[in-house]
Amino acid sequence: MSKKNVSRRDFMKKTAGATAAVTAATQTAKADVVKNIFPSTVLGANEKIITGHIGMGGMGKRDLQLALKTKQIQPIMTCDLFSRHANQGADMTEGLGGYARPAVTDNFVEVIENKDIDAVVIVTPDHWHTIPTIMACEAGKDVWTEKPLTTTMAEGQPIINAVRENKTVFQCGNFQRSGEHFQQVVQMVQEGYIGKVARVETYFHDKKPRILKPYKPSGAPPFWDHYLGWTKKVPYDTNRWIYNFRWFLDYSGGKMTDWGAHLIDIALWAMGEDNAPREVTAFSDNFIVDDGRTTPDTLDVLYKFDDYILSFSNRVFNGVVSPNEHGIHFHGEKGSIYCDRKGFKVTQNNSDIKELEVKDVTEGTMNDAHWANWIDCIKTRKDPICFVESAFNTAKVCHMGTSAYVAGGRLGWDDEKLLFTGTDTPAVEKANKWAHRSYQNGYSLEKGKYLPSSWS
């Protein structure tokens, strides 16, 4: 890695700092979790953070709602290629927030260039996370970007550089990190409560698939080329945007990068974020769903680390699983910990460890804490709980899984070079080509040349 790149030592320091914060937090009452992780300062405590919001679909409006709930954020611009969504965001700001109606635009550059905006919230489809994030950092804004941070391996370091060079307070939307019960699980695993952990399972299983509607060719909206951005040109298809972009590999990675980014994030945090996978393999296919999607309906990914094995499993057609459709299992020599968004349970295995259980956690408490953490850090200029290197580390492991099911085979991994290795040459070449696929259509990761000359 070049000297410009963040070093593994720097990454380990940040991870260690976050872990120490978790240890302190788990010894306090729930109401004090965020305050104890990142204490706020009196300076600027009553000042509103002026925001612009890029991407106002379902998740964009949810994040806007959470931002307004803080009473410390005032949105003055909402942006979406789909004008109805941008206007819905402006309506919410006026109605729920009681603020003046924000300006509405379909051009994210206008948000970034607005000198009155302190921070930008980016909640676009995955393939549109990177360029707005980098440009916002370079414009001196603080940034919230939804997970997964990137769509390719190549996008990670440019984002990290932009955040660090511009001293951006960056938060990624992996909000489970701000859940006290997840922090307690991380602490228990790291402190050896269930002994040495050699197996971690993560999974998400849908109750039923979202079947895509048969595509009927029609006239493309004027923003279609902008939506496709740097990805390959394809005819207009309503299945490829709004929520369903997730099921097309050009823009996302299916449940691997959707829910996998949440679950694997906690697994990596608990097991040590400086500990990179050495190998990955995946088995997947569309056995049930035949609707044109390019992500699988059945998926199992296995990662081999130096001292444990991690897996992610997904089926989109059957959510029958106990106790919940999603979860994380840590299996240690003294017992196991199961956790999900509702709580956790410790079960002993021929040992004298105390069996513990936390339940009935509400998801909103985690979201509220995550937004409060970002706001606090904007005021103190500290790193939030999901800082940029950590966010890319999680995205990277998810992309390894995606690349493995695109390429097939058993793949080795060089974490310094971010490249696949191994003796299965065709699979290695295919995986690396996919993981590092190039920007097209005049878009670029080169500084100052992000957008095509035709952009308007």
Secondary structure, 3 states (H helix, E strand, C coil): CCCCCCCHHHHHHHHHHHHHHHHHHCCCCHHHHHHHHCCCCCCCCCCCEEEEEECCCHHHHHHHHHHHHCCCEEEEEEECCCHHHHHHHHHHHHHCCCCCCCEEECCHHHHHHCCCCCEEEECCCHHHCHHHHHHHHHCCCEEEECCCCCCCCCCHHHHHHHHHHCCCCEEECCHHHHCHHHHHHHHHHHCCCCCCEEEEEEEEECCCCCCCCCCCCCCCCCCHHHHHCCCCCCCCCHHHCHHHHHHCCCCCCHHHCCCHHHHHHHHHHHHCCCCCCCEEEEEEECCCCCCCCCCCCEEEEEEECCCCEEEEEEECCCCCCCCCCEEEEEEECCEEEEEECCEEEEEECCCCCCCCEECCCCHHHHHHHHHHHHHHHHHHCCCCCCCHHHHHHHHHHHHHHHHHHHHCCEEEEECCCCEEECCCHHHHHHHHHHHCCCCCCCCCCCCCCCCCCCCC
